[in-house]
């Protein structure tokens, strides 16, 4: 059994830095839903979501780094 790994997406699901696309693939949900939830959370938390997004973009590796040859 291959364990799931969290990564930033590259390609079709990537819009800005691939964080929401990677979370969507990890939790097997539509990327649009993740983006909407993240945007609403950012607005309600007075930009805390923005800073969390930037931290995730730095900490979470790209898909090609997690799965070489992809």
N, C-alpha and C positions, 0 to 999 in steps of 0.2 A: 504494500500500500504506500503510495507516494503522499507524503505530508504536504499540506498547503503552505505556501509561502506568500507573504505580503510583499508586494513590489509596486512600483509606479509603472503604468502602462506605456506602451509605445505603439503608435499606429492609430487604428480606428477609434479607440476609446479615449485617446489623449486629446485634451483641449488646451489646457494651460501647461501644467507640469506633470500631469498624469496621476495625481494623488487620488482624486475621486474615482477615476477609471480603475485604478488598482484596488481600491476598497470595494468597488462594485464587483469586480471579478472575484475577490477573496470571499465576499459574502454571497455571491451568486445572485445579485439583484441588478436592475437596470441602472446604468450610470447616471441617467437623468434624474432619477429619484435621489441618488446620493448627492448630486450637485445641488438639487433643490433643498434638501435637508441641511446641507452644509451652508448654503446661502442664507436660509432662514435662521440657522443657529448663529451665523456671523452677525446678522442684523440684531438679533435679540440679545446677544452677549456683548454688544458694543465693541465689535471688531476683534474679540478674542479668537473667533474662528479663523480670521485672516492670519493671525500670528501662528496659530496651530497648523494651518495649511503650509506656511513657510517652513516651519520646523519639520513637518512631515516630508516636505520636498527635499530637505537636506538629509534627513535621517534614513528614509526609505530608499533602497536601491532601485535602479531601473530593472526592468524585466530581463534585459540581455545580460545583466550582471548576476542575476539569480539563476537564470537558465541559459548558460552559454550556448551559442549556436542557434538561438531563437531568431 
